[in-house]
Amino acid sequence: MAPSTPTRPIRFHRFPLSGHCHRVELLLSLLELPVEVVEVDLLRGAQRSPAFLSLNPFGQVPVIEDGDVVMADSNAILVYLAATYGGARWLPTDGRELGELQRWFSIAAGPLAFGAAAARVHQLYARPGDITPARQRAHALLVTMDAHLAARRFLLGSELSLADVANYGYTAHAPEGGVRLDEYPHVRAWLARIEATPRFVPMLRSPVPQS
């Protein structure tokens, strides 16, 4: 069955410096879906407005509105978009492959979020406290990812998948949190392959100098 097409643009509520938002933006582009972008100014607290909280009571971006469907949480949105508009190419039905995809979603929400992403937020917003543990977690994950990618082009094998979409942004922008990628050649080659994909869209670079 051919993937369906939205009858009107999908409203995409985002903050442009968010890697969680970027993964949704990237898949929307890869699927060539019509989009209406709604900027949410997190720095001014727009995520706590009654209007936004009616969409996501947790007060977090991203959120999409697709007709009557309102979906929050970046990885949940990826699954929704893939299942609704991507077809079998994007959402595996094989149990092993689906399990592996969920594993990489968990990595994106765990070691990546509390490692490279946390270090980036710490540096970007000059958060108090010690950034070292976040950087250590980031490097521990990068060691594992680099070994994993030594034998495959993408995280699940030979083709780009939702696992790559979910883990790309904060990995690519790890240097913004002082986590250099020089020692991880397979990770850097993987990032380059994603960036060479047709309809790839980059994530906005932060204004903070890399250390």
Sequence and secondary structure as in RCSB ss.txt:
>XXXX:A:sequence
MAPSTPTRPIRFHRFPLSGHCHRVELLLSLLELPVEVVEVDLLRGAQRSPAFLSLNPFGQVPVIEDGDVVMADSN
AILVYLAATYGGARWLPTDGRELGELQRWFSIAAGPLAFGAAAARVHQLYARPGDITPARQRAHALLVTMDAHLA
ARRFLLGSELSLADVANYGYTAHAPEGGVRLDEYPHVRAWLARIEATPRFVPMLRSPVPQS
>XXXX:A:secstr
      SS EEEEE TT HHHHHHHHHHHHTT  EEEEE  GGGTGGGSHHHHTT TT  S EEEETTEEEESHH
HHHHHHIIIIIGGGTS  SHHHHHHHHHHHHHHHTHHIIIIIHHHHHHHTT SS  HHHHHHHHHHHHHHHHHHT
T SBTTBSS  HHHHHHHHHHHTGGGGT   TT HHHHHHHHHHHTSTT       SS   
